[in-house]
Amino acid sequence: MEEKQQYVTVIRKTGGCFVHEDITTTTTLPGSGIDAVQNRTNIIARLRKDPSVVLVLDAQDRKCEEHTALADGFEMTVTLGEGENASASLLVEYEGSCVCRKEYLQEDAEDERSFRNAFLGEILWILSCVDRKDYCFVDEDCPYFEEVEAENPLTLYDVERILRAEGFQCERIKTLDWMSEPCLFICENEIVLVGSYHFAGALLFVEMKRIFVDREAKTVNDAVAKFQSNYDIEVIPWHDGTWSFRKTLDNEMDEDAFLKQLLSVVAELKEFIKKVELQDGLYESTGFETDQIRQFFIYETIDTSLKVSRLPI
């Protein structure tokens, strides 16, 4: 197998950021009965099913062409030719019309690494721009592009409706007076809360919880500190002894995009929590605390909404 066939490059979103990774495709278990070609085929097939993966740059006959649909009507096509005179191109279209095109030649770069990093870096930048609805990459003289107007912000009632339409178990938690009611739903073995800051219903967040029984706060804080700089996740120690892991949601998007974002954030929270749990002095959750966590979410919601209702505003 050629050197470049010993790995495959993927573009994926992890920890809220787009990154590129080289995934090894060589065989390392001689007794597996899988040859090098089949092993590479199997790995690439799994990567294409991975929801975090945006592009799989798999060169066939020294050429790779990948296409992916992005948010807000954008589409991206990536072409990479290998060999002595390697070249690459990046095409972004909006509703079928070209809005950005980039060409790269290896002969114009200092070396192969510089050529590759420039090309992959441009892909990551554009993906990040689309993700945060910043369309500065669009050609200034493009006569076709019209910036997508923001949707009316989704409410917690919309969130419940979207989740129920997808067959999730959902439950609203009652609050006092005018306050917006959070929504609980079950995602695999997890119970997840979608709420809003200050119960105002405007800025939404998703939250998961863990019960670290008989563990000192310092032990949990030390475990969290090892990873928190790599994640945009707020960790909240509650007075009832539980720990919440929270991330803000963007609710100014269409329903399909919101659901995709919500499930992506849940996966990110699970990834972060797993790393924390595997640190010395803690534990890996078995997922059988769902009922307990539900009760804590309900208690915390009622208790906090009661405190807010008593503020002398």
Secondary structure, DSSP 8 states (H G I E B T S, - for coil): --GGGSEEEEEEEETTEEEEEEEE-S---GGG---HHHHHHHHHHHHHH-TTEEEEE--BTTEEEEEEE-GGGEEEEEEEE-STT-EEEEEEEETTEEEEEEEEEGGGSSSHHHHHHHHHHHHHHHHHHHHTT--TTS-TT-SS-----------HHHHHHHHHHTT--EEE---STT----EEEEETTEEEEEEEGGG-SSSEEEEEEE--TT--HHHHHHHHHTTGGGS--EEEE-TTS-EEEEEE---SS-HHHHHHHHHHHHHHHHHHHHHHHTSTTS----S--HHHHHHHHHHHHHHHHHHHHTS--
